[in-house]
Amino acid sequence: MKSFSFISLLIVLAACLAAPKTKPASQVAYEKEAIQIDSSYIPFPWLSTYQTKNNLINSIALPKGYYREKTMTTSFTYWLQHLPLKPDDKIVNLYNGDEKGIQSAQFAILDIDVGTLDLQQCADAVMRLRAEYLFAEKRFGQIQFHYTSGDLAPWDQWRKGMRPIINGNKVSWKETSSEDNSYKNFKKYLVNIFSYCGSLSLSRELKQVEQIHDIKAGDVFIRGGTPGHAVIVLDVAINRESGKKIFLLAQSYMPAQEIHILNNPNREDLSPWYQEDFGDELITPQYTFTNNELMRFP
């Protein structure tokens, strides 16, 4: 009887040692959800194929002790976390195919086109990502931006065949073509937006986030001006013990270039993540923001 009990105990111990360490239930649930994309949903129409193994959430590891909050699959946060990254390409190219002069700023590059014109710069990249998300969700009525003149330029008018007639600082709309809801026409709309909008106009549309601790994916560090700059928060994680947050930033720059996730020049041990308690100034590889320049889409 004693011999049988001892052997049974050895079997149980062996099974326990062989079993992989389990993760918290919330983390397991999130990771399962992270790789499930509805086949009828096309979140990134600029791509011909999409592999979940190359998206942000499966490519950029969390530091030890941090977790991502679970989010709805229809949210801007979820869409940003699943953006495709270039798996083998770490060189940032300009709109004309040339390599960017500074190649130390990026940790990874988003697999999204930059166009062939010098238009998709800093604030334009932010507007591109926001507009692409809304287009994927078919929330067409929310795709709208203000020109620097202050005039509203909605996708709803553009897709119905209306085009802006710009005369100095005055903008009027005239029907010049038939309705076209295609992605190709949407890209033409974006070219127009990039031509007449910028960091100044975008900063007027966003609402200030009062506390850095409230930061979430989709928020924007922005300084409106000529030139100004803008970087977008792509992801946020939380420390299990302290509750403090870390975040990822992405930018385009001048000249227009591929959107890339930024290294953290001040914390190589944490890079590419940035910590919420960065102080009075947020120092990125090519620009410095103040801690009151965090804003959010309404």
C-alpha positions as a printed NumPy array, in Angstrom:
array([[  0.   ,   0.   ,   0.   ],
       [  2.839,   2.327,   0.939],
       [  4.716,   1.406,  -2.273],
       [  1.65 ,   2.201,  -4.428],
       [  1.212,   5.617,  -2.749],
       [  4.856,   6.54 ,  -3.274],
       [  4.724,   5.672,  -6.988],
       [  1.49 ,   7.624,  -7.377],
       [  3.107,  10.618,  -5.74 ],
       [  6.064,  10.44 ,  -8.135],
       [  3.679,  10.368, -11.116],
       [  1.823,  13.443,  -9.853],
       [  5.076,  15.334,  -9.217],
       [  6.382,  14.498, -12.693],
       [  3.165,  15.725, -14.279],
       [  3.364,  19.   , -12.359],
       [  6.986,  19.587, -13.34 ],
       [  6.248,  18.863, -16.992],
       [  3.209,  21.146, -17.168],
       [  3.858,  24.646, -18.493],
       [  3.399,  27.585, -16.165],
       [ -0.077,  28.997, -16.499],
       [ -0.776,  32.66 , -17.21 ],
       [ -3.41 ,  34.771, -15.481],
       [ -6.845,  34.054, -16.925],
       [ -7.247,  37.625, -18.171],
       [ -3.965,  37.459, -20.091],
       [ -4.814,  34.101, -21.67 ],
       [ -8.189,  35.398, -22.783],
       [ -6.646,  38.489, -24.292],
       [ -3.97 ,  36.598, -26.199],
       [ -6.565,  34.256, -27.676],
       [ -8.602,  37.229, -28.789],
       [ -5.538,  39.007, -30.128],
       [ -5.043,  36.52 , -32.967],
       [ -8.677,  36.172, -33.984],
       [ -9.657,  38.388, -36.916],
       [-13.096,  37.975, -38.49 ],
       [-12.512,  36.842, -42.078],
       [-15.339,  39.078, -43.29 ],
       [-13.718,  42.134, -41.722],
       [-10.965,  43.87 , -43.69 ],
       [ -9.133,  46.079, -41.191],
       [ -6.151,  46.932, -43.391],
       [ -7.325,  47.276, -47.014],
       [ -3.975,  48.628, -48.224],
       [ -2.58 ,  45.074, -47.799],
       [ -3.199,  42.114, -50.082],
       [ -2.435,  39.668, -47.242],
       [ -2.321,  39.957, -43.466],
       [ -0.493,  37.662, -41.06 ],
       [ -1.34 ,  38.011, -37.389],
       [  2.137,  36.844, -36.36 ],
       [  3.547,  40.09 , -37.771],
       [  1.155,  42.479, -36.04 ],
       [  2.17 ,  44.794, -33.229],
       [  0.677,  42.852, -30.336],
       [  2.393,  39.613, -31.397],
       [  5.711,  41.249, -32.319],
       [  6.492,  43.643, -29.449],
       [  6.849,  41.967, -26.091],
       [  5.772,  43.477, -22.804],
       [  8.358,  44.107, -20.091],
       [  8.139,  41.734, -17.154],
       [  5.325,  42.585, -14.774],
       [  3.134,  44.441, -17.298],
       [ -0.154,  43.516, -18.938],
       [ -2.498,  44.912, -21.581],
       [ -6.082,  45.613, -20.66 ],
       [ -8.638,  43.643, -22.62 ],
       [-10.503,  45.772, -25.135],
       [-13.391,  45.446, -27.567],
       [-12.51 ,  44.166, -31.034],
       [-14.25 ,  47.175, -32.591],
       [-12.219,  49.751, -30.643],
       [ -9.491,  52.028, -31.967],
       [ -7.158,  50.494, -29.385],
       [ -7.682,  46.973, -30.723],
       [ -7.185,  48.128, -34.326],
       [ -3.934,  49.919, -33.473],
       [ -2.607,  46.933, -31.517],
       [ -3.148,  44.726, -34.559],
       [ -1.435,  46.979, -37.071],
       [  0.903,  45.005, -39.337],
       [  4.656,  45.486, -38.968],
       [  7.336,  44.783, -41.534],
       [  8.966,  41.642, -40.14 ],
       [ 12.351,  41.857, -41.828],
       [ 12.7  ,  45.503, -42.85 ],
       [ 14.17 ,  47.978, -40.357],
       [ 15.047,  50.754, -42.834],
       [ 12.712,  53.765, -43.031],
       [ 12.181,  54.949, -46.602],
       [ 10.969,  58.31 , -47.817],
       [  8.05 ,  58.809, -50.186],
       [ 10.444,  58.818, -53.166],
       [ 12.095,  55.521, -52.212],
       [ 15.241,  57.048, -50.739],
       [ 16.391,  55.987, -47.294],
       [ 15.778,  58.417, -44.459],
       [ 18.949,  60.182, -43.334],
       [ 18.473,  59.258, -39.664],
       [ 17.99 ,  55.527, -39.143],
       [ 18.352,  55.401, -35.347],
       [ 14.868,  56.596, -34.41 ],
       [ 12.861,  53.493, -35.257],
       [ 12.291,  50.247, -33.431],
       [  9.935,  48.821, -36.047],
       [  8.159,  49.952, -39.216],
       [  4.442,  49.774, -39.884],
       [  3.505,  47.871, -43.02 ],
       [  1.505,  50.722, -44.537],
       [  2.223,  52.719, -47.682],
       [  3.508,  56.288, -47.516],
       [  2.426,  57.333, -51.007],
       [  4.521,  58.869, -53.763],
       [  4.069,  62.506, -52.756],
       [  5.715,  64.477, -49.958],
       [  2.444,  64.693, -48.048],
       [  2.054,  61.981, -45.398],
       [  4.198,  63.662, -42.758],
       [  3.718,  63.835, -38.98 ],
       [  0.11 ,  64.95 , -38.367],
       [ -0.895,  63.363, -41.674],
       [  0.201,  59.947, -40.393],
       [ -1.991,  60.416, -37.323],
       [ -4.967,  61.4  , -39.481],
       [ -4.276,  58.475, -41.815],
       [ -4.441,  55.921, -39.015],
       [ -7.561,  57.444, -37.491],
       [ -9.32 ,  57.657, -40.866],
       [ -8.316,  54.106, -41.859],
       [ -9.772,  52.75 , -38.628],
       [-13.067,  54.568, -39.132],
       [-13.19 ,  53.431, -42.764],
       [-12.64 ,  49.806, -41.734],
       [-15.453,  50.118, -39.201],
       [-17.688,  51.778, -41.836],
       [-18.15 ,  54.754, -39.552],
       [-18.095,  57.043, -42.574],
       [-19.88 ,  59.951, -40.93 ],
       [-17.035,  60.322, -38.413],
       [-14.302,  60.639, -41.057],
       [-13.802,  64.372, -41.216],
       [-11.026,  66.863, -40.643],
       [-10.728,  70.62 , -40.72 ],
       [ -8.536,  72.374, -43.218],
       [ -6.066,  74.88 , -41.791],
       [ -8.582,  77.517, -42.917],
       [-11.065,  76.058, -40.427],
       [-13.402,  74.624, -43.065],
       [-14.683,  71.103, -42.496],
       [-13.781,  68.428, -45.072],
       [-15.96 ,  65.331, -44.523],
       [-15.504,  62.025, -46.314],
       [-19.29 ,  61.804, -46.558],
       [-19.326,  64.766, -48.961],
       [-16.33 ,  63.552, -50.931],
       [-17.707,  60.034, -51.474],
       [-21.   ,  61.479, -52.722],
       [-19.175,  63.285, -55.543],
       [-18.635,  66.681, -53.921],
       [-15.227,  68.332, -54.282],
       [-13.777,  71.354, -52.486],
       [-13.232,  74.501, -54.504],
       [-10.44 ,  76.351, -52.741],
       [ -9.981,  80.037, -53.443],
       [ -7.469,  81.608, -51.096],
       [ -8.842,  81.044, -47.594],
       [-12.362,  80.357, -48.845],
       [-13.655,  76.845, -49.435],
       [-16.873,  75.854, -51.163],
       [-18.111,  72.433, -52.291],
       [-19.393,  71.503, -55.717],
       [-20.727,  68.24 , -57.105],
       [-18.345,  67.156, -59.855],
       [-18.711,  63.359, -60.036],
       [-20.936,  60.441, -59.095],
       [-20.972,  58.681, -55.733],
       [-17.94 ,  56.471, -55.125],
       [-17.492,  54.595, -51.834],
       [-14.395,  52.685, -52.931],
       [-11.129,  52.477, -51.026],
       [ -9.351,  53.945, -54.058],
       [-11.511,  57.05 , -53.811],
       [-10.933,  57.144, -50.056],
       [ -7.189,  57.33 , -50.685],
       [ -7.776,  60.306, -53.001],
       [ -9.691,  61.987, -50.196],
       [ -6.734,  61.456, -47.87 ],
       [ -4.355,  63.074, -50.364],
       [ -6.588,  66.134, -50.281],
       [ -6.628,  66.106, -46.476],
       [ -2.842,  65.856, -46.285],
       [ -2.553,  68.775, -48.701],
       [ -4.656,  71.222, -46.682],
       [ -4.465,  69.978, -43.078],
       [ -1.555,  69.755, -40.66 ],
       [ -0.469,  69.759, -37.029],
       [ -2.046,  73.177, -36.447],
       [ -5.49 ,  72.215, -37.717],
       [ -5.377,  68.786, -36.055],
       [ -4.396,  70.241, -32.682],
       [ -7.53 ,  72.407, -32.79 ],
       [ -9.713,  69.328, -33.249],
       [ -8.324,  67.309, -30.357],
       [ -9.121,  67.566, -26.65 ],
       [ -6.415,  67.779, -24.025],
       [ -5.823,  64.8  , -21.735],
       [ -5.428,  66.359, -18.289],
       [ -3.476,  63.544, -16.633],
       [ -0.719,  61.539, -18.294],
       [ -1.851,  58.54 , -16.24 ],
       [ -5.068,  58.531, -18.293],
       [ -3.108,  57.905, -21.508],
       [ -4.557,  55.336, -23.889],
       [ -3.911,  54.015, -27.382],
       [ -4.996,  56.515, -30.012],
       [ -3.954,  59.558, -27.99 ],
       [ -1.608,  62.044, -29.641],
       [  1.301,  64.094, -28.39 ],
       [  1.007,  67.152, -30.603],
       [  2.333,  70.677, -30.966],
       [  0.484,  72.635, -33.595],
       [  2.576,  74.996, -35.676],
       [  4.633,  75.53 , -38.776],
       [  6.444,  73.357, -38.258],
       [  4.877,  71.465, -35.397],
       [  4.956,  67.753, -34.779],
       [  2.716,  64.879, -33.719],
       [  3.269,  61.298, -32.569],
       [  0.515,  58.794, -31.883],
       [  0.221,  56.343, -28.989],
       [ -0.164,  52.846, -30.458],
       [ -0.316,  50.732, -27.335],
       [ -0.44 ,  50.996, -23.528],
       [  0.431,  48.493, -20.812],
       [  0.008,  48.574, -17.033],
       [  2.329,  47.461, -14.248],
       [  0.62 ,  44.816, -12.134],
       [  2.078,  46.095,  -8.863],
       [  2.288,  49.894,  -9.205],
       [ -0.526,  50.483, -11.696],
       [  1.732,  52.815, -13.688],
       [  1.557,  52.756, -17.455],
       [  3.998,  52.456, -20.32 ],
       [  3.235,  53.243, -23.95 ],
       [  4.453,  52.933, -27.539],
       [  4.79 ,  55.907, -29.899],
       [  4.805,  56.088, -33.691],
       [  5.552,  58.887, -36.123],
       [  6.109,  59.979, -39.655],
       [  8.288,  63.037, -40.197],
       [  9.575,  65.439, -42.819],
       [ 10.012,  64.627, -45.661],
       [  7.082,  62.204, -45.813],
       [  8.288,  58.774, -44.714],
       [  7.146,  55.373, -43.559],
       [  5.367,  55.379, -40.206],
       [  7.625,  53.851, -37.592],
       [  7.522,  52.922, -33.904],
       [  9.998,  55.007, -31.944],
       [ 12.877,  53.875, -29.793],
       [ 13.107,  55.358, -26.301],
       [ 16.413,  57.288, -26.326],
       [ 16.461,  57.709, -22.542],
       [ 15.633,  54.178, -21.404],
       [ 17.381,  51.585, -23.527],
       [ 16.378,  48.971, -20.955],
       [ 12.697,  49.82 , -21.545],
       [ 12.776,  50.777, -25.244],
       [ 10.619,  50.941, -27.284],
       [  8.276,  51.525, -24.341],
       [  8.013,  54.931, -22.657],
       [  7.042,  55.327, -18.993],
       [  4.204,  57.602, -17.874],
       [  6.345,  59.365, -15.258],
       [  8.712,  60.878, -17.828],
       [  8.723,  64.257, -16.104],
       [  8.05 ,  67.675, -17.598],
       [  9.352,  66.746, -21.048],
       [  8.793,  63.747, -23.279],
       [ 12.005,  63.293, -25.227],
       [ 11.682,  61.277, -28.427],
       [ 14.491,  60.601, -30.923],
       [ 13.686,  63.659, -33.061],
       [ 11.391,  65.888, -31.017],
       [ 10.63 ,  66.94 , -27.444],
       [  7.097,  67.486, -26.16 ],
       [  5.885,  68.868, -22.851],
       [  3.709,  66.849, -20.5  ],
       [  0.649,  69.023, -21.261],
       [  0.665,  68.259, -25.   ],
       [ -1.173,  64.946, -24.831],
       [ -4.499,  65.135, -26.68 ],
       [ -7.33 ,  62.834, -27.777],
       [ -9.831,  62.498, -30.596],
       [-13.296,  63.51 , -29.348]])
